[in-house]
């Protein structure tokens, strides 16, 4: 799966954000650093979402893991 990395100039550093998942943000001094850091930010975001999935469990009909290539 591919995402669009948007990089903007912040006050002191570059700010990176995934267009498709706006909650995934990172920063860095260089474009290369932002590219590297966004990988970690996405992994942390997905891990956090997995831990938060217990909300409203009564309505869940099925739960299964899927792999997205």
C-alpha positions in Angstrom: 0.0 0.0 0.0 1.3 3.5 -0.9 0.8 6.7 1.0 1.4 10.3 0.1 4.0 12.0 2.3 3.5 15.8 2.6 6.5 17.7 3.9 6.1 21.3 5.0 8.5 23.8 6.5 7.8 24.4 10.2 9.2 27.1 12.4 12.4 25.2 13.2 12.1 21.8 11.4 10.4 20.1 8.5 7.0 18.6 9.3 5.9 15.4 7.6 2.3 14.1 7.4 0.6 11.3 5.6 -2.2 12.8 3.4 -4.3 9.6 3.7 -3.9 9.4 7.5 -3.6 13.0 8.8 -3.0 11.7 12.4 0.4 10.4 11.3 2.9 13.2 11.8 6.6 13.5 12.3 9.4 16.0 12.0 13.1 16.2 11.0 15.9 18.4 10.0 16.1 17.0 6.4 13.7 15.5 3.9 15.6 12.1 4.3 15.1 12.3 8.1 11.4 13.0 7.7 11.0 10.1 5.3 12.7 7.8 7.8 10.7 9.1 10.8 7.4 8.8 9.0 7.8 5.0 8.9 8.1 4.9 12.7 5.2 7.3 13.1 3.0 5.1 11.0 4.0 2.0 12.9 3.2 3.7 16.3 -0.1 5.0 15.0 -1.2 1.6 13.8 -0.1 0.0 17.1 -2.0 2.6 19.1 -5.1 2.0 16.9 -4.9 -1.7 17.5 -4.7 -1.2 21.3 -7.7 1.2 21.1 -10.0 -1.2 19.2 -11.8 -2.4 22.3 -14.3 0.4 22.1 -17.8 -0.8 21.4 -16.9 -4.5 21.2 -20.6 -5.5 21.5 -21.3 -4.4 17.9 -18.4 -6.4 16.4 -19.6 -9.3 14.3 -16.2 -10.6 13.3 -12.5 -9.7 13.9 -9.7 -10.9 11.8 -6.2 -9.8 10.8 -5.6 -9.0 7.1 -2.3 -8.3 5.3 -2.2 -5.5 2.9 0.6 -5.8 0.3 
